[in-house]
Amino acid sequence: MKWEIAMAYEFVQVEREGPVTTVILNRPEVMNALHSPAHFELDEVFNAFAADPAQWVAIVTGAGERAFSAGNDLKHQASGGRMGSPPSGFAGLTSRFDLAKPLIAAVNGVAMGGGFEIALACDIIVASEAAVFALPEPRVGLAALAGGLHRLPRAIGTKRAMGMILTGRRVSAAEGRELGFVNEVVAPGELMAAARRWAQQICELSPMSVRASKQAVYQGLDEPSLETALKGQSKYPAVAALYSSEDFVEGPKAFAEKRPPQWKGR
């Protein structure tokens, strides 16, 4: 199948191939830094992805070779440009807590501040060897309040996270993998192929099972104990949807008939 342009936006490019959507942050002239209009466009993009039953996985990356995203467009802010973001947060993503479909960040360069927060809001991070991560907001009198201060400690532990947060230091892709927030590091020219490989592996599974698993992990982490997480998981919307889905019947049936399952995502 060929990658197709799904819809035209000013600051974002959206492509689709089969059940995979690729979202490209498209402001390379400012290292894909985002301003208010871009946030609202991305809100529309992820709303459409969430609502489309034919789309199962999304890859998020940046246009050009220099940056995934340099975060907040400080020059736009300093010039008095329109500020604000949708309820879904920075990039229409960082406060989007009800998206059960998996997201893959393909980090092709600089992921600073809000750019790093976008990547942390994804479920899997694949990074180019040229990628660099940091939460440098305190250097300009700000703080990483779009999720970075909360997601990073949950991903790598408090002490390791504080070592990055309180210094604003830059971390390479290789160190990011050692710390535990990067899943895979590849050569720059192999980044999108690697991200699509992850997406394809996910698409081989039941979309209903994947969504139930993602939701159970994240909501379970917020439960006060393992016991309450186990007892409460059947009430999570994606888990309940799995139990009543066609895929829930198709999986065991295909196994018994010794054939590949035909997932419907419903």
N, C-alpha and C positions, 0 to 999 in steps of 0.2 A: 504494500500500500504506500501511497505517496503522502507526504506531509502537505496539508492544505491550510491556507489562511482562513481562519474561522470567522473573523470579524475585524473590521478596521477601527483602530483607536488611535489617538494622537500620541500617547506616551507609553503604550503597551502594544506588543504584537502577540497575537494568539494563533497558534497552529494546532492542528489535530491530525492524528493518524490512528484510525481505529478507535479504541477506547482510551487513548492517551492524549491529553491536552498539554501543550507546552506554552508557558507564559513567559514572555521575554520582556524584561524591564528595558524600555527603549528610549533612554535619554543619554546616549553615550557621550555627548558633548559635555555633560556634567558628571561623568562617571556613574550614570544611572542613579544619581541622587534624586530623591522624590520630594515633590511639593504637593500642596493640597489637591490640585486638579488630577494629579497622577493617583493619589490615594483613592479618589472617588471613582476613577476609571477602573482601578484594580478591584474595588468593591463590586462593581458591575461584573467584572470578569469572573471573580470567584463565586458570585451569586449564580451566574450562568452555569459554571462548572458544577456547583453543588446540585443544581436543579436538573441537570441533563442526565437522564438514566443511561445514555449511551457512553458517557465519559466516566471512567473508573479510577484513573490515576492522573495526577498533574505533575509536571516538571517545571520548576521555576528557575530561570537563569537571567543573565544580563547581556545586553547587546554589546558588541565590541570585544576587545581582548583585554582591556585594562581593569574592568570592574564588574563585579556582580551588582553591588550597589554601595555607594559611598554614604548611604543613609539619608539623613534629613538635608534638604537643600538649604544650607545656611545662608547663601547669598540671596536666595529668594526671600528668606525670612528677614534678613537684614535690610532688604530694600523695601520692606513694608508690604510685600506680596500677600495675597490671601492665605490665611492659615486655617487649620482645622482638618479633621479627618472623619470618616464615617464611623458608626458604632463598631464596625468590624476592625477598626484600628489602623495602625501604620501599614501601608500597602494593601489595605482591605483584608488583612490577614492576621495581625498579631493579637487581636481580640476576638477572633472568630473561633469560638470554642465548641461549636456544634457541627463542624465539618468532619464527618466520619470517613470520607474518602482520603486515601493516602496522598501525601505530598512529598516530592523529592526536590531538594535544592541542588542544582548543578552550579557550584560556585567557581566561576571562571577567573576571578581576580580579587580585587579588594572587596571585602565585606566588612565595612566599618559601621559602628553605631547601629542605626536602624537597618542597615544592610545585613549585619550579623543577626539582628533580631528577626528579620524575615527568615533567614536560614534556620534559626533556632525554632521558629514556628512550624517548620517542616518536620516530617517524621524521619527522613533519611537525608544525610548530607554527603554528596559526592563532590570532592574538591580537586581542582587542578593543582599541580605542583606549584603553580604561580599564585595560588590563593593566599590571602592574608586576612586574619580575623582580629577584631579588637572592639572594645567598648570604650572609645576615647572621649565620651561626652564631657567628663569633668575638665578636660583640657580647654573647653570653650564655655564653661560655666553651666553645663547642662547635666542631665543624668539619663541613663538608659531605661526610661520608664515605659517603653513600649514592649515590655516583657523580658528584656535581656537580664535584668537584675533578679528575675524569678526563674526563668527557664535555665539559665546557665548553671546555677547551683544545683538544680534538680538533675541536670544532665551529667555533671562531672564532680559534684560534691562541693560543699561550702568552701573549704580551704583553697582548693584549686581555683574555684571561681573568684574568690576574693583576691587571689593573687593577680588575676587579670583585671578585675573591676577597679580595685583601689590604686592600680598603677596605670591603667589605660594602655598597657603594653600590647604590642603586636605579636600575634602568634601565627606561625607558619602552618600550612596544611599538614605537614608531617607531625608537628607538635600537637595540632588539633586532634589528629588521630590517636596520638599517645594519650592525650588528656581524656579522650572518649567522646567528643562531640562530632567528630568526622568519622563516617563509616568507611570511606575508601578514598585513596589518593591516586590520581592517574596523571599521565602526561597531558599537557594542555590540548593537544590535538585529539585526545581520546575521551575528553570529558563527556560530550553529549552521547557518544556511543555507550559509555559506561552508565550514564543516567538512564538511557533507554533500555539497557540490559536489565537494570533494577526494575524498571517499569514493566518490562515484559515478564520477568519472573513473578511479579505481583499479579499480573493479568492472567497467569496460568492458574491462579487460585480462584475460589469462589469470591466474587466481590462482596457478597453478603457476609461471608466469614471474615474477610479482611476488615470490613467496616466494624463488625462486632468486636473483633480483636482489638482494633485501635481504640475504640470507645471504652472497652473494658479496661485496657491498660491505663489510659489517662484519667478516667473517672475513678478507677480503683486506687490510683496513687493519692487521690484526694480524700479517700475514706480514712477514718481514724484508725482502722486496724485491718489486718488481713481477713479476719473473720467477717467484719461488716462488708468488706469488698466482695467476698465470696457469696454472702447471703443476698447482697443487693444487686449483683450484676444482671440477673434475669430481668430486672426492671429498666435497664438501660435501653433506650429506643432502638439502637442498632442490633442489640442482642435479641430483643423481642421480635424485630423484623426478620432476623435470621431464622428463628424458630418457625415463623409462618411463611417462609419463602419457598419458591419452587426449587431453589438451589439446595435447600435442606433435604429435599427428597431426591434430587438428581445426583448428589454426591455419592451416597451409599448405593443407589441403584446402579450407577456407572461402575462403581467398584465391584459390585456383585456380578455384573455382566462383563467384567474385564474389558472395558472400553474407556476412552477418554471422556470425561464429563463435558457436557455442553452447558456452560454457565449462562444464565439469563440475567443475573444481577437484580433479580426480583423474587 
